[in-house]
């Protein structure tokens, strides 16, 4: 059995079976996924997943150094790109997110260590029913304090699920606990 949401089509099944909930420890990949989750706001993940390669091409492979240098002409170029979600505020938030990522790096903060610090580096077991949790609210508040946008508790919760900070595969799903470390502990709701 797999999580019911993944049965929509073959692409969603593949994403579920190979990526969703698998712990990500790479700082750049964690940032990319957070930015893509921000683009999802008001849409479905299926839309973003279908456009993910176009997003990667448009945003220089989500290289924070390159994206941080994007200027007004790049924003206009992206607004004309039918392959991505053309939302000016989300595009500008991604550029600012790259700048914040680099500011953290310049202060000696590794984005991956930062992300995983909220769970002491361990994957938490989720309930699979919440749309936001105390954890996602805490992370959201800190991200907002740093200047990130489109990082509300619901978006952050979806992101923690996607990158394996929380294992929220449904009970009975063949991926539950399989893709995560054996030291799962219950998440605070």
C-alpha positions as CSV (number, residue, x, y, z in Angstrom):
1,X,0.0,0.0,0.0
2,X,1.1,3.6,-0.6
3,X,-0.2,6.9,0.6
4,X,-3.5,7.6,-1.1
5,X,-2.5,11.1,-2.4
6,X,0.2,9.4,-4.5
7,X,-2.2,7.4,-6.6
8,X,-3.2,10.4,-8.7
9,X,-0.8,9.5,-11.6
10,X,2.5,7.8,-12.4
11,X,4.5,10.9,-11.8
12,X,3.1,11.4,-8.3
13,X,3.6,7.7,-7.5
14,X,7.3,7.9,-8.6
15,X,7.8,11.0,-6.5
16,X,6.2,9.3,-3.5
17,X,8.2,6.1,-4.0
18,X,11.6,7.7,-4.5
19,X,11.6,11.2,-2.9
20,X,8.8,12.2,-0.6
21,X,9.8,11.6,3.0
22,X,13.4,10.6,2.3
23,X,15.6,12.6,4.5
24,X,17.5,15.3,2.6
25,X,20.7,16.5,4.2
26,X,22.0,18.6,1.3
27,X,21.6,22.3,2.1
28,X,21.0,23.5,-1.5
29,X,18.4,20.8,-2.0
30,X,16.6,21.7,1.2
31,X,16.5,25.3,0.1
32,X,15.3,24.4,-3.4
33,X,12.4,22.3,-1.9
34,X,11.5,25.1,0.5
35,X,11.3,27.5,-2.4
36,X,9.2,25.2,-4.6
37,X,6.8,24.6,-1.6
38,X,6.4,28.4,-1.5
39,X,5.4,28.3,-5.2
40,X,2.8,25.7,-4.3
41,X,0.9,28.1,-2.1
42,X,-2.6,28.2,-3.5
43,X,-1.9,25.4,-5.9
44,X,-1.3,21.6,-5.8
45,X,2.1,19.9,-5.5
46,X,1.1,18.0,-8.7
47,X,1.3,21.4,-10.6
48,X,4.7,22.2,-9.1
49,X,6.0,18.7,-9.7
50,X,5.1,18.9,-13.4
51,X,6.8,22.2,-13.7
52,X,9.9,21.3,-11.5
53,X,12.3,20.9,-14.4
54,X,11.2,24.2,-15.9
55,X,11.7,25.9,-12.5
56,X,15.2,24.4,-12.3
57,X,16.1,25.8,-15.7
58,X,14.6,29.2,-15.0
59,X,16.3,29.5,-11.6
60,X,19.8,28.4,-12.6
61,X,19.4,25.0,-11.1
62,X,18.5,26.6,-7.8
63,X,22.1,27.7,-7.3
64,X,21.7,30.2,-4.5
65,X,24.7,32.2,-5.7
66,X,23.3,32.7,-9.2
67,X,19.7,33.3,-8.0
68,X,20.8,35.9,-5.4
69,X,22.2,38.0,-8.2
70,X,18.9,38.0,-10.2
71,X,17.7,41.6,-10.8
72,X,14.6,43.3,-12.1
73,X,15.3,42.1,-15.7
74,X,15.4,38.5,-14.4
75,X,12.1,39.0,-12.6
76,X,10.6,40.2,-15.9
77,X,12.1,37.3,-17.8
78,X,10.7,34.8,-15.2
79,X,7.3,36.6,-15.4
80,X,7.3,35.7,-19.1
81,X,8.2,32.1,-18.6
82,X,5.0,30.0,-19.2
83,X,6.9,26.9,-17.9
84,X,6.8,28.1,-14.3
85,X,4.2,29.7,-11.9
86,X,4.4,33.4,-12.8
87,X,3.7,35.0,-9.5
88,X,5.9,38.1,-9.0
89,X,5.8,37.9,-5.2
90,X,6.9,34.3,-5.2
91,X,9.7,34.9,-7.7
92,X,10.9,37.9,-5.7
93,X,10.7,35.7,-2.5
94,X,12.9,33.1,-4.1
95,X,15.5,35.7,-5.0
96,X,15.4,37.1,-1.5
97,X,15.5,33.5,-0.1
98,X,18.8,32.9,-2.0
99,X,20.2,36.1,-0.5
100,X,19.2,35.0,3.0
101,X,20.7,31.5,2.4
102,X,24.0,33.2,1.4
103,X,23.8,35.5,4.4
104,X,23.4,32.5,6.7
105,X,26.4,30.8,5.0
106,X,28.5,34.0,5.4
107,X,27.8,33.9,9.2
108,X,28.9,30.2,9.2
109,X,25.4,28.8,9.4
110,X,24.9,25.7,7.2
111,X,21.3,25.6,6.0
112,X,21.1,21.8,6.3
113,X,22.3,22.0,9.9
114,X,19.9,24.8,10.6
115,X,16.9,22.9,9.1
116,X,17.6,19.7,11.0
117,X,18.4,21.5,14.3
118,X,14.7,21.8,15.1
119,X,14.6,18.0,15.5
120,X,18.2,17.4,16.7
121,X,19.0,15.8,13.4
122,X,16.4,13.1,13.7
123,X,13.3,12.3,11.6
124,X,10.1,12.6,13.6
125,X,7.1,10.3,13.1
126,X,4.1,12.3,12.1
127,X,0.4,11.6,12.4
128,X,-0.4,12.0,8.7
129,X,-3.5,14.1,9.5
130,X,-2.2,17.6,10.5
131,X,-1.8,20.4,8.1
132,X,0.5,22.2,10.5
133,X,2.2,21.3,13.8
134,X,4.0,23.0,16.6
135,X,7.2,22.1,14.8
136,X,6.1,23.7,11.5
137,X,4.9,26.8,13.4
138,X,8.3,27.1,15.2
139,X,10.3,26.7,12.0
140,X,7.9,29.1,10.1
141,X,8.4,31.8,12.8
142,X,12.2,31.5,12.6
143,X,12.2,31.5,8.8
144,X,10.0,34.6,8.8
145,X,12.2,36.3,11.4
146,X,15.2,35.7,9.0
147,X,13.2,37.3,6.1
148,X,11.9,34.3,4.2
149,X,8.5,34.7,2.5
150,X,5.9,32.0,1.7
151,X,6.9,30.0,4.7
152,X,3.7,29.8,6.7
153,X,3.2,26.8,9.0
154,X,1.2,24.8,6.5
155,X,3.9,25.3,3.7
156,X,6.6,24.5,6.2
157,X,4.8,21.4,7.4
158,X,4.5,20.2,3.7
159,X,8.2,20.9,3.3
160,X,9.2,19.0,6.5
161,X,7.2,16.0,5.1
162,X,8.8,16.3,1.7
163,X,12.4,16.4,2.9
164,X,12.0,13.7,5.6
165,X,12.3,15.9,8.7
166,X,8.9,14.3,9.5
167,X,7.9,10.9,8.3
168,X,4.2,11.3,7.5
169,X,3.7,8.3,5.3
170,X,0.3,6.7,6.1
171,X,0.3,3.7,8.5
172,X,0.5,0.7,6.2
173,X,2.4,2.6,3.5
174,X,5.4,0.6,2.3
175,X,7.5,3.8,2.6
176,X,6.6,4.5,6.2
177,X,9.9,4.4,8.2
178,X,11.6,2.6,5.3
179,X,13.2,5.7,3.9
180,X,14.1,7.3,7.2
181,X,16.5,6.6,10.0
182,X,15.5,3.8,12.5
183,X,15.6,6.3,15.4
184,X,12.1,7.8,14.7
185,X,10.4,9.3,17.6
186,X,6.9,10.7,17.9
187,X,6.4,14.2,16.7
188,X,4.7,16.8,18.9
189,X,1.4,17.6,17.2
